[in-house]
Amino acid sequence: MAEEEEKPAEQPEPAKKSSKLPLIASGVLVLAGVVVALWYLRIGPFAGAAARHAEATAAIEEHAEDDKGKPAAILALEPFIANLADDGGRRYLKATFQIDFGTAIPPTMQARLPQVRDLLLTLFTSKTFDDIRTPEGKQQLREEIIARINQVLDRDAVKAVYFTEFIVQ
C-alpha cells in the first residue's frame, strides 16, 4: 500500500486547441473558386473586359482593311534605340513599330526613310521616362510620330502607328 501512495496522481490531459487553419484554407479555396467562375462566365467585374476586348479587336480589324476589304499598307521599321532626356542619360528606349498608311505606302517613303529615322530619333531623345511611361504618354508619342512622318512626306499619308515593342530601361 505504501507503494501505491508514492505514485503521482494522473493529471487530466489538457484540452486541445482547435486549429482554424483548415477553416481558413477552405474559405480561401471557395473564394478562389467563385472568382474563377465569375471570370469564366464573365459576370461581375469581369463582364466589361470581354466587351472591351471585342470592341478593340473590331476596331483594329476595321482599321486594317479599307472599304474594299483589301489589307492595309503597313510598313515595319527597324527598331529604334535612343537615350532618354532624363538626368544623366541613364535610361534608354527601345521601340519597334509599324506604320499604317491605309491603302498604299507612298512611293517616296523609301527614299525619305533616313530623314524619317533622324526626325524620330530626335523626337525620342527629347522625351523623358515620365513623358512616355503612361498609356496617355504613349498615345501622345504615337501622334507625334504620325505628325513627323506626315511632315516629311508633305501629306497626311500615315493613318496609325502600332508599337510592337516598347522597352524603357
N, CA, C and O atoms as a DFTB+ gen file, in Angstrom:
676 C
 N C O
     1  1       0.792      -1.172       0.000
     2  2       0.000       0.000       0.000
     3  2       0.850       1.258       0.000
     4  3       0.474       2.277      -0.579
     5  1       1.967       1.177       0.637
     6  2       2.840       2.327       0.663
     7  2       3.319       2.660      -0.736
     8  3       3.529       3.824      -1.078
     9  1       3.484       1.641      -1.523
    10  2       3.933       1.864      -2.893
    11  2       2.885       2.600      -3.701
    12  3       3.226       3.403      -4.569
    13  1       1.655       2.350      -3.438
    14  2       0.596       2.991      -4.200
    15  2       0.506       4.468      -3.862
    16  3       0.121       5.271      -4.712
    17  1       0.849       4.837      -2.655
    18  2       0.748       6.231      -2.259
    19  2       1.847       7.079      -2.915
    20  3       1.659       8.281      -3.104
    21  1       2.972       6.483      -3.261
    22  2       4.065       7.243      -3.835
    23  2       3.845       7.586      -5.308
    24  3       4.503       8.491      -5.820
    25  1       2.963       6.912      -5.988
    26  2       2.709       7.196      -7.403
    27  2       2.013       8.546      -7.531
    28  3       1.043       8.830      -6.829
    29  1       2.511       9.348      -8.414
    30  2       1.850      10.637      -8.599
    31  2       0.457      10.440      -9.193
    32  3       0.214       9.505      -9.956
    33  1      -0.407      11.299      -8.843
    34  2      -1.774      11.197      -9.356
    35  2      -1.752      11.599     -10.833
    36  3      -1.041      12.521     -11.234
    37  1      -2.529      10.901     -11.607
    38  2      -2.587      11.191     -13.047
    39  2      -3.272      12.528     -13.275
    40  3      -4.328      12.825     -12.717
    41  1      -2.642      13.297     -14.095
    42  2      -3.215      14.603     -14.397
    43  2      -4.069      14.485     -15.656
    44  3      -3.693      13.785     -16.596
    45  1      -5.171      15.140     -15.680
    46  2      -6.001      15.063     -16.885
    47  2      -5.283      15.761     -18.050
    48  3      -4.561      16.735     -17.839
    49  1      -5.482      15.258     -19.290
    50  2      -4.854      15.836     -20.490
    51  2      -5.438      17.222     -20.751
    52  3      -6.647      17.433     -20.652
    53  1      -4.567      18.147     -21.081
    54  2      -5.090      19.484     -21.368
    55  2      -5.983      19.436     -22.609
    56  3      -5.754      18.633     -23.513
    57  1      -6.968      20.272     -22.644
    58  2      -7.875      20.309     -23.795
    59  2      -7.099      20.833     -25.002
    60  3      -6.385      21.830     -24.897
    61  1      -7.237      20.164     -26.144
    62  2      -6.537      20.568     -27.364
    63  2      -7.216      21.802     -27.948
    64  3      -8.442      21.905     -27.997
    65  1      -6.373      22.736     -28.389
    66  2      -6.916      23.922     -29.026
    67  2      -7.350      23.549     -30.436
    68  3      -6.633      22.839     -31.141
    69  1      -8.501      24.017     -30.843
    70  2      -8.959      23.697     -32.192
    71  2      -8.216      24.610     -33.172
    72  3      -8.088      25.812     -32.937
    73  1      -7.737      24.041     -34.252
    74  2      -6.984      24.783     -35.249
    75  2      -7.947      25.413     -36.246
    76  3      -8.871      24.752     -36.721
    77  1      -7.736      26.681     -36.563
    78  2      -8.581      27.386     -37.526
    79  2      -8.011      27.324     -38.932
    80  3      -8.633      27.807     -39.878
    81  1      -6.829      26.730     -39.076
    82  2      -6.176      26.678     -40.381
    83  2      -7.023      25.971     -41.435
    84  3      -7.166      26.514     -42.531
    85  1      -7.591      24.797     -41.174
    86  2      -8.424      24.150     -42.209
    87  2      -9.630      25.011     -42.590
    88  3     -10.027      25.032     -43.755
    89  1     -10.200      25.704     -41.644
    90  2     -11.352      26.548     -41.927
    91  2     -10.949      27.722     -42.826
    92  3     -11.660      28.054     -43.775
    93  1      -9.822      28.341     -42.526
    94  2      -9.339      29.470     -43.333
    95  2      -8.964      28.996     -44.739
    96  3      -9.292      29.656     -45.724
    97  1      -8.284      27.866     -44.832
    98  2      -7.893      27.330     -46.140
    99  2      -9.120      27.013     -46.983
   100  3      -9.135      27.277     -48.185
   101  1     -10.131      26.457     -46.369
   102  2     -11.370      26.150     -47.096
   103  2     -12.018      27.429     -47.605
   104  3     -12.503      27.477     -48.736
   105  1     -12.027      28.449     -46.788
   106  2     -12.611      29.723     -47.200
   107  2     -11.877      30.335     -48.376
   108  3     -12.501      30.864     -49.296
   109  1     -10.557      30.264     -48.350
   110  2      -9.758      30.807     -49.453
   111  2     -10.027      30.032     -50.736
   112  3     -10.141      30.630     -51.806
   113  1     -10.128      28.721     -50.643
   114  2     -10.407      27.906     -51.835
   115  2     -11.789      28.206     -52.399
   116  3     -11.955      28.272     -53.617
   117  1     -12.767      28.386     -51.548
   118  2     -14.109      28.706     -52.023
   119  2     -14.103      30.068     -52.707
   120  3     -14.707      30.229     -53.768
   121  1     -13.427      31.047     -52.113
   122  2     -13.341      32.377     -52.706
   123  2     -12.648      32.330     -54.073
   124  3     -13.099      32.968     -55.025
   125  1     -11.562      31.579     -54.163
   126  2     -10.854      31.441     -55.440
   127  2     -11.757      30.796     -56.484
   128  3     -11.751      31.196     -57.648
   129  1     -12.526      29.807     -56.072
   130  2     -13.456      29.152     -56.994
   131  2     -14.516      30.101     -57.499
   132  3     -14.879      30.056     -58.674
   133  1     -15.021      30.962     -56.629
   134  2     -16.033      31.936     -57.031
   135  2     -15.444      32.926     -58.038
   136  3     -16.089      33.250     -59.034
   137  1     -14.228      33.407     -57.787
   138  2     -13.583      34.355     -58.705
   139  2     -13.367      33.705     -60.073
   140  3     -13.623      34.333     -61.101
   141  1     -12.908      32.472     -60.098
   142  2     -12.689      31.768     -61.367
   143  2     -14.015      31.591     -62.100
   144  3     -14.075      31.776     -63.316
   145  1     -15.076      31.235     -61.383
   146  2     -16.389      31.059     -62.006
   147  2     -16.891      32.379     -62.588
   148  3     -17.437      32.394     -63.692
   149  1     -16.715      33.490     -61.865
   150  2     -17.133      34.797     -62.368
   151  2     -16.348      35.173     -63.616
   152  3     -16.909      35.700     -64.577
   153  1     -15.059      34.901     -63.597
   154  2     -14.233      35.202     -64.764
   155  2     -14.662      34.361     -65.957
   156  3     -14.794      34.880     -67.065
   157  1     -14.878      33.075     -65.741
   158  2     -15.247      32.171     -66.830
   159  2     -16.601      32.557     -67.428
   160  3     -16.778      32.526     -68.646
   161  1     -17.544      32.917     -66.575
   162  2     -18.879      33.285     -67.039
   163  2     -18.979      34.763     -67.418
   164  3     -20.017      35.214     -67.902
   165  1     -17.889      35.519     -67.194
   166  2     -17.827      36.950     -67.489
   167  2     -18.967      37.703     -66.799
   168  3     -19.734      38.437     -67.422
   169  1     -19.038      37.487     -65.503
   170  2     -20.050      38.123     -64.664
   171  2     -19.335      39.044     -63.684
   172  3     -18.173      38.822     -63.341
   173  1     -20.029      40.061     -63.245
   174  2     -19.465      40.951     -62.233
   175  2     -18.380      41.840     -62.807
   176  3     -18.562      42.413     -63.882
   177  1     -17.252      41.970     -62.115
   178  2     -16.217      42.896     -62.574
   179  2     -15.543      42.448     -63.861
   180  3     -14.825      43.229     -64.486
   181  1     -15.765      41.204     -64.267
   182  2     -15.127      40.695     -65.483
   183  2     -16.020      40.857     -66.711
   184  3     -15.601      40.524     -67.820
   185  1     -17.233      41.359     -66.538
   186  2     -18.182      41.463     -67.644
   187  2     -17.697      42.444     -68.699
   188  3     -17.791      42.152     -69.891
   189  1     -17.183      43.597     -68.295
   190  2     -16.768      44.625     -69.246
   191  2     -15.497      44.293     -69.982
   192  3     -15.282      44.798     -71.083
   193  1     -14.644      43.458     -69.413
   194  2     -13.355      43.155     -70.041
   195  2     -13.550      42.462     -71.379
   196  3     -12.854      42.782     -72.343
   197  1     -14.469      41.531     -71.458
   198  2     -14.711      40.814     -72.710
   199  2     -15.270      41.766     -73.768
   200  3     -14.885      41.704     -74.935
   201  1     -16.174      42.640     -73.350
   202  2     -16.751      43.598     -74.290
   203  2     -15.690      44.575     -74.791
   204  3     -15.643      44.879     -75.983
   205  1     -14.841      45.067     -73.892
   206  2     -13.787      45.996     -74.304
   207  2     -12.808      45.313     -75.257
   208  3     -12.350      45.922     -76.224
   209  1     -12.490      44.048     -74.984
   210  2     -11.583      43.317     -75.863
   211  2     -12.216      43.137     -77.243
   212  3     -11.544      43.308     -78.260
   213  1     -13.494      42.797     -77.283
   214  2     -14.183      42.610     -78.559
   215  2     -14.233      43.916     -79.348
   216  3     -14.035      43.907     -80.563
   217  1     -14.498      45.045     -78.671
   218  2     -14.537      46.339     -79.346
   219  2     -13.165      46.716     -79.895
   220  3     -13.057      47.205     -81.019
   221  1     -12.120      46.491     -79.105
   222  2     -10.766      46.828     -79.556
   223  2     -10.367      45.979     -80.753
   224  3      -9.773      46.487     -81.704
   225  1     -10.688      44.693     -80.715
   226  2     -10.361      43.806     -81.827
   227  2     -11.106      44.223     -83.087
   228  3     -10.533      44.233     -84.177
   229  1     -12.379      44.567     -82.941
   230  2     -13.170      45.002     -84.097
   231  2     -12.612      46.295     -84.678
   232  3     -12.561      46.455     -85.898
   233  1     -12.195      47.218     -83.817
   234  2     -11.647      48.485     -84.295
   235  2     -10.345      48.266     -85.055
   236  3     -10.112      48.905     -86.081
   237  1      -9.507      47.382     -84.568
   238  2      -8.241      47.094     -85.254
   239  2      -8.515      46.437     -86.604
   240  3      -7.908      46.804     -87.610
   241  1      -9.428      45.469     -86.626
   242  2      -9.746      44.797     -87.888
   243  2     -10.373      45.765     -88.879
   244  3     -10.083      45.709     -90.074
   245  1     -11.229      46.649     -88.389
   246  2     -11.867      47.631     -89.266
   247  2     -10.831      48.590     -89.834
   248  3     -10.890      48.953     -91.008
   249  1      -9.877      49.002     -88.991
   250  2      -8.855      49.935     -89.441
   251  2      -7.848      49.260     -90.360
   252  3      -7.237      49.921     -91.200
   253  1      -7.670      47.964     -90.213
   254  2      -6.676      47.251     -91.007
   255  2      -7.143      46.979     -92.427
   256  3      -6.340      46.587     -93.274
   257  1      -8.410      47.177     -92.697
   258  2      -8.909      46.952     -94.046
   259  2      -9.616      48.206     -94.537
   260  3     -10.282      48.899     -93.768
   261  1      -9.463      48.490     -95.829
   262  2     -10.180      49.632     -96.368
   263  2     -11.586      49.200     -96.774
   264  3     -12.000      48.080     -96.474
   265  1     -12.328      50.085     -97.460
   266  2     -13.723      49.792     -97.809
   267  2     -13.869      48.591     -98.727
   268  3     -14.915      47.941     -98.714
   269  1     -12.869      48.279     -99.512
   270  2     -12.956      47.165    -100.455
   271  2     -12.500      45.853     -99.848
   272  3     -12.517      44.824    -100.524
   273  1     -12.093      45.869     -98.592
   274  2     -11.673      44.641     -97.929
   275  2     -10.228      44.269     -98.185
   276  3      -9.796      43.181     -97.803
   277  1      -9.471      45.146     -98.823
   278  2      -8.060      44.864     -99.074
   279  2      -7.271      45.140     -97.802
   280  3      -7.621      46.047     -97.047
   281  1      -6.216      44.377     -97.553
   282  2      -5.392      44.644     -96.369
   283  2      -4.736      46.018     -96.468
   284  3      -4.417      46.502     -97.554
   285  1      -4.548      46.619     -95.323
   286  2      -3.921      47.935     -95.273
   287  2      -2.439      47.839     -95.602
   288  3      -1.821      46.784     -95.460
   289  1      -1.888      48.953     -96.040
   290  2      -0.463      49.029     -96.353
   291  2       0.280      49.405     -95.078
   292  3       0.198      50.542     -94.614
   293  1       0.998      48.451     -94.521
   294  2       1.712      48.664     -93.264
   295  2       3.202      48.449     -93.498
   296  3       3.623      47.452     -94.086
   297  1       3.987      49.410     -93.022
   298  2       5.444      49.346     -93.165
   299  2       6.065      49.160     -91.790
   300  3       5.838      49.966     -90.888
   301  1       6.850      48.098     -91.628
   302  2       7.560      47.842     -90.367
   303  2       8.923      48.508     -90.435
   304  3       9.682      48.305     -91.383
   305  1       9.221      49.302     -89.424
   306  2      10.525      49.965     -89.365
   307  2      11.473      49.163     -88.474
   308  3      11.045      48.407     -87.603
   309  1      12.760      49.348     -88.715
   310  2      13.771      48.730     -87.871
   311  2      13.661      49.311     -86.458
   312  3      13.188      50.436     -86.299
   313  1      14.084      48.576     -85.439
   314  2      13.979      49.089     -84.063
   315  2      14.770      50.383     -83.863
   316  3      15.815      50.603     -84.474
   317  1      14.233      51.220     -82.991
   318  2      14.894      52.456     -82.595
   319  2      15.424      52.262     -81.185
   320  3      14.721      51.743     -80.317
   321  1      16.657      52.677     -80.957
   322  2      17.232      52.677     -79.613
   323  2      17.765      54.086     -79.385
   324  3      18.607      54.583     -80.133
   325  1      17.245      54.722     -78.317
   326  2      17.624      56.115     -78.072
   327  2      17.719      56.379     -76.578
   328  3      16.922      55.859     -75.797
   329  1      18.694      57.187     -76.184
   330  2      18.785      57.638     -74.795
   331  2      17.668      58.632     -74.538
   332  3      17.369      59.479     -75.380
   333  1      17.053      58.522     -73.370
   334  2      16.004      59.469     -72.999
   335  2      16.630      60.711     -72.390
   336  3      17.805      60.705     -72.020
   337  1      15.849      61.772     -72.287
   338  2      16.347      63.065     -71.807
   339  2      16.375      63.158     -70.290
   340  3      16.467      64.262     -69.753
   341  1      16.299      62.043     -69.584
   342  2      16.365      62.053     -68.122
   343  2      17.756      62.465     -67.667
   344  3      18.717      62.411     -68.433
   345  1      17.849      62.881     -66.396
   346  2      19.129      63.297     -65.838
   347  2      20.161      62.185     -65.947
   348  3      19.880      61.040     -65.596
   349  1      21.329      62.508     -66.421
   350  2      22.418      61.549     -66.512
   351  2      22.368      60.674     -67.749
   352  3      23.347      59.983     -68.034
   353  1      21.292      60.671     -68.484
   354  2      21.183      59.866     -69.695
   355  2      21.278      58.377     -69.451
   356  3      21.749      57.637     -70.315
   357  1      20.837      57.924     -68.283
   358  2      20.963      56.506     -67.945
   359  2      19.835      55.657     -68.500
   360  3      19.996      54.447     -68.652
   361  1      18.721      56.252     -68.798
   362  2      17.582      55.495     -69.325
   363  2      17.589      55.547     -70.840
   364  3      17.977      56.544     -71.450
   365  1      17.144      54.436     -71.434
   366  2      17.018      54.433     -72.878
   367  2      15.728      53.749     -73.287
   368  3      15.130      52.996     -72.519
   369  1      15.323      54.023     -74.490
   370  2      14.096      53.482     -75.065
   371  2      14.458      52.608     -76.246
   372  3      15.267      52.983     -77.094
   373  1      13.852      51.446     -76.288
   374  2      13.925      50.604     -77.479
   375  2      12.495      50.446     -77.961
   376  3      11.651      49.890     -77.260
   377  1      12.230      50.935     -79.154
   378  2      10.878      50.897     -79.700
   379  2      10.904      50.340     -81.113
   380  3      11.727      50.726     -81.943
   381  1       9.997      49.437     -81.356
   382  2       9.770      48.913     -82.698
   383  2       8.303      49.162     -82.997
   384  3       7.441      48.915     -82.155
   385  1       8.024      49.647     -84.185
   386  2       6.627      49.905     -84.521
   387  2       6.407      49.772     -86.014
   388  3       7.343      49.705     -86.811
   389  1       5.128      49.735     -86.358
   390  2       4.728      49.645     -87.753
   391  2       3.857      50.843     -88.084
   392  3       3.101      51.334     -87.247
   393  1       3.978      51.302     -89.315
   394  2       3.246      52.476     -89.764
   395  2       2.153      52.030     -90.726
   396  3       2.416      51.339     -91.710
   397  1       0.937      52.434     -90.429
   398  2      -0.214      52.107     -91.267
   399  2      -0.502      53.292     -92.182
   400  3      -0.809      54.390     -91.717
   401  1      -0.398      53.054     -93.500
   402  2      -0.643      54.110     -94.478
   403  2      -2.040      54.036     -95.079
   404  3      -2.381      54.840     -95.946
   405  1      -2.837      53.101     -94.639
   406  2      -4.189      52.970     -95.195
   407  2      -4.183      52.063     -96.406
   408  3      -4.176      50.841     -96.262
   409  1      -4.186      52.638     -97.602
   410  2      -4.325      51.835     -98.818
   411  2      -3.004      51.521     -99.509
   412  3      -2.853      50.440    -100.079
   413  1      -2.038      52.448     -99.471
   414  2      -0.766      52.207    -100.167
   415  2       0.361      52.975     -99.494
   416  3       0.172      54.087     -98.999
   417  1       1.518      52.367     -99.488
   418  2       2.706      53.042     -98.970
   419  2       3.152      54.048    -100.027
   420  3       3.316      53.689    -101.192
   421  1       3.348      55.298     -99.631
   422  2       3.773      56.302    -100.627
   423  2       5.097      55.903    -101.271
   424  3       5.995      55.408    -100.590
   425  1       5.220      56.113    -102.561
   426  2       6.457      55.730    -103.252
   427  2       7.687      56.479    -102.752
   428  3       8.804      55.975    -102.875
   429  1       7.505      57.658    -102.196
   430  2       8.641      58.445    -101.713
   431  2       9.098      58.010    -100.313
   432  3      10.124      58.486     -99.828
   433  1       8.362      57.126     -99.673
   434  2       8.688      56.745     -98.299
   435  2      10.068      56.093     -98.211
   436  3      10.839      56.410     -97.305
   437  1      10.380      55.215     -99.109
   438  2      11.673      54.522     -99.069
   439  2      12.826      55.513     -99.215
   440  3      13.843      55.379     -98.534
   441  1      12.684      56.488    -100.078
   442  2      13.744      57.479    -100.280
   443  2      13.856      58.410     -99.066
   444  3      14.941      58.915     -98.777
   445  1      12.770      58.637     -98.370
   446  2      12.750      59.545     -97.218
   447  2      13.025      58.840     -95.887
   448  3      13.022      59.489     -94.841
   449  1      13.259      57.541     -95.906
   450  2      13.445      56.774     -94.681
   451  2      14.575      57.302     -93.796
   452  3      14.382      57.376     -92.582
   453  1      15.749      57.676     -94.331
   454  2      16.785      58.239     -93.453
   455  2      16.323      59.521     -92.752
   456  3      16.620      59.726     -91.575
   457  1      15.613      60.367     -93.460
   458  2      15.103      61.601     -92.866
   459  2      14.059      61.293     -91.785
   460  3      14.042      61.933     -90.734
   461  1      13.193      60.312     -92.048
   462  2      12.180      59.903     -91.071
   463  2      12.858      59.373     -89.812
   464  3      12.496      59.761     -88.701
   465  1      13.840      58.489     -89.979
   466  2      14.530      57.917     -88.819
   467  2      15.228      59.007     -87.997
   468  3      15.213      58.965     -86.766
   469  1      15.835      59.976     -88.673
   470  2      16.501      61.068     -87.971
   471  2      15.499      61.880     -87.146
   472  3      15.751      62.169     -85.976
   473  1      14.383      62.243     -87.740
   474  2      13.367      63.011     -87.014
   475  2      12.815      62.232     -85.827
   476  3      12.561      62.804     -84.767
   477  1      12.632      60.940     -86.003
   478  2      12.087      60.132     -84.914
   479  2      13.107      59.929     -83.795
   480  3      12.750      59.951     -82.617
   481  1      14.366      59.734     -84.157
   482  2      15.400      59.627     -83.117
   483  2      15.508      60.922     -82.321
   484  3      15.677      60.895     -81.102
   485  1      15.410      62.041     -83.003
   486  2      15.421      63.331     -82.315
   487  2      14.221      63.462     -81.386
   488  3      14.344      63.979     -80.276
   489  1      13.069      62.997     -81.835
   490  2      11.866      63.018     -81.005
   491  2      12.048      62.153     -79.759
   492  3      11.747      62.588     -78.648
   493  1      12.541      60.931     -79.946
   494  2      12.705      60.012     -78.808
   495  2      13.699      60.545     -77.775
   496  3      13.480      60.412     -76.571
   497  1      14.789      61.147     -78.250
   498  2      15.793      61.651     -77.302
   499  2      15.324      62.911     -76.569
   500  3      15.943      63.320     -75.587
   501  1      14.248      63.520     -77.034
   502  2      13.706      64.690     -76.341
   503  2      12.725      64.302     -75.237
   504  3      12.299      65.157     -74.460
   505  1      12.366      63.028     -75.160
   506  2      11.380      62.552     -74.180
   507  2      12.062      62.083     -72.900
   508  3      13.202      61.620     -72.912
   509  1      11.333      62.215     -71.800
   510  2      11.787      61.662     -70.522
   511  2      10.960      60.428     -70.220
   512  3       9.951      60.167     -70.875
   513  1      11.393      59.674     -69.227
   514  2      10.666      58.482     -68.821
   515  2       9.237      58.831     -68.410
   516  3       8.295      58.119     -68.757
   517  1       9.079      59.926     -67.671
   518  2       7.748      60.346     -67.227
   519  2       6.847      60.716     -68.400
   520  3       5.628      60.578     -68.310
   521  1       7.436      61.186     -69.499
   522  2       6.643      61.552     -70.681
   523  2       6.004      60.341     -71.342
   524  3       4.910      60.447     -71.895
   525  1       6.674      59.185     -71.292
   526  2       6.218      58.036     -72.097
   527  2       5.795      56.825     -71.286
   528  3       5.441      55.800     -71.869
   529  1       5.819      56.906     -69.965
   530  2       5.528      55.715     -69.161
   531  2       4.045      55.383     -69.072
   532  3       3.700      54.224     -68.842
   533  1       3.167      56.345     -69.243
   534  2       1.729      56.104     -69.126
   535  2       1.124      55.797     -70.490
   536  3       1.722      56.114     -71.518
   537  1      -0.059      55.181     -70.509
   538  2      -0.747      54.965     -71.792
   539  2      -1.020      56.278     -72.534
   540  3      -0.942      56.335     -73.761
   541  1      -1.339      57.328     -71.775
   542  2      -1.574      58.623     -72.408
   543  2      -0.294      59.152     -73.042
   544  3      -0.326      59.743     -74.121
   545  1       0.828      58.939     -72.366
   546  2       2.112      59.368     -72.905
   547  2       2.471      58.620     -74.178
   548  3       3.011      59.207     -75.116
   549  1       2.174      57.334     -74.214
   550  2       2.434      56.550     -75.429
   551  2       1.526      57.007     -76.570
   552  3       1.954      57.057     -77.723
   553  1       0.280      57.338     -76.253
   554  2      -0.634      57.839     -77.282
   555  2      -0.147      59.174     -77.827
   556  3      -0.205      59.411     -79.034
   557  1       0.324      60.033     -76.960
   558  2       0.877      61.319     -77.389
   559  2       2.091      61.093     -78.287
   560  3       2.262      61.783     -79.292
   561  1       2.933      60.126     -77.923
   562  2       4.105      59.808     -78.736
   563  2       3.672      59.301     -80.121
   564  3       4.274      59.668     -81.130
   565  1       2.634      58.461     -80.169
   566  2       2.111      57.989     -81.463
   567  2       1.706      59.179     -82.339
   568  3       2.050      59.238     -83.520
   569  1       0.976      60.115     -81.750
   570  2       0.503      61.269     -82.511
   571  2       1.674      62.108     -83.020
   572  3       1.627      62.631     -84.133
   573  1       2.710      62.234     -82.217
   574  2       3.885      62.993     -82.649
   575  2       4.636      62.260     -83.757
   576  3       5.159      62.892     -84.675
   577  1       4.691      60.936     -83.675
   578  2       5.333      60.154     -84.746
   579  2       4.572      60.348     -86.050
   580  3       5.173      60.585     -87.098
   581  1       3.250      60.248     -85.981
   582  2       2.423      60.438     -87.182
   583  2       2.654      61.827     -87.774
   584  3       2.827      61.969     -88.985
   585  1       2.654      62.844     -86.923
   586  2       2.846      64.224     -87.409
   587  2       4.203      64.390     -88.076
   588  3       4.302      65.037     -89.119
   589  1       5.244      63.822     -87.496
   590  2       6.597      63.989     -88.074
   591  2       6.739      63.262     -89.408
   592  3       7.349      63.786     -90.339
   593  1       6.179      62.062     -89.502
   594  2       6.280      61.335     -90.784
   595  2       5.467      62.046     -91.851
   596  3       5.922      62.182     -92.987
   597  1       4.276      62.498     -91.503
   598  2       3.464      63.238     -92.474
   599  2       4.148      64.542     -92.890
   600  3       4.000      64.983     -94.030
   601  1       4.884      65.151     -91.983
   602  2       5.639      66.372     -92.303
   603  2       6.699      66.070     -93.357
   604  3       6.883      66.847     -94.293
   605  1       7.394      64.950     -93.210
   606  2       8.441      64.577     -94.171
   607  2       7.828      64.261     -95.536
   608  3       8.398      64.608     -96.570
   609  1       6.679      63.610     -95.539
   610  2       6.040      63.202     -96.799
   611  2       5.211      64.327     -97.425
   612  3       4.723      64.179     -98.545
   613  1       5.048      65.439     -96.721
   614  2       4.264      66.595     -97.195
   615  2       2.805      66.253     -97.484
   616  3       2.186      66.858     -98.360
   617  1       2.257      65.293     -96.758
   618  2       0.826      64.979     -96.879
   619  2       0.407      64.082     -95.720
   620  3       1.254      63.529     -95.018
   621  1      -0.875      63.944     -95.527
   622  2      -1.407      63.102     -94.449
   623  2      -1.510      61.656     -94.926
   624  3      -2.600      61.160     -95.211
   625  1      -0.374      60.997     -95.007
   626  2      -0.349      59.628     -95.509
   627  2      -0.468      58.602     -94.388
   628  3      -1.029      57.526     -94.597
   629  1       0.050      58.917     -93.203
   630  2       0.061      57.963     -92.091
   631  2      -1.284      57.998     -91.377
   632  3      -1.755      59.056     -90.960
   633  1      -1.887      56.832     -91.246
   634  2      -3.180      56.720     -90.569
   635  2      -3.025      56.310     -89.105
   636  3      -3.784      56.766     -88.250
   637  1      -2.035      55.441     -88.809
   638  2      -1.855      54.958     -87.437
   639  2      -0.433      54.439     -87.268
   640  3       0.262      54.135     -88.238
   641  1      -0.022      54.348     -85.996
   642  2       1.265      53.757     -85.624
   643  2       0.978      52.672     -84.594
   644  3       0.258      52.902     -83.622
   645  1       1.542      51.492     -84.812
   646  2       1.342      50.362     -83.896
   647  2       2.685      49.968     -83.294
   648  3       3.596      49.550     -84.009
   649  1       2.803      50.102     -81.975
   650  2       4.027      49.664     -81.308
   651  2       4.020      48.139     -81.223
   652  3       3.038      47.541     -80.784
   653  1       5.106      47.524     -81.638
   654  2       5.240      46.076     -81.494
   655  2       6.260      45.719     -80.418
   656  3       6.334      44.576     -79.969
   657  1       7.046      46.718     -80.011
   658  2       7.999      46.541     -78.909
   659  2       8.240      47.914     -78.311
   660  3       8.470      48.889     -79.028
   661  1       8.185      47.979     -76.985
   662  2       8.361      49.259     -76.295
   663  2       9.016      48.978     -74.964
   664  3       8.343      48.563     -74.020
   665  1      10.321      49.197     -74.869
   666  2      11.077      48.876     -73.663
   667  2      11.815      50.120     -73.203
   668  3      12.509      50.767     -73.987
   669  1      11.662      50.450     -71.932
   670  2      12.421      51.540     -71.326
   671  2      13.247      50.940     -70.199
   672  3      12.724      50.230     -69.340
   673  1      14.515      51.228     -70.214
   674  2      15.379      50.682     -69.157
   675  2      16.274      51.761     -68.628
   676  3      17.080      51.510     -67.732
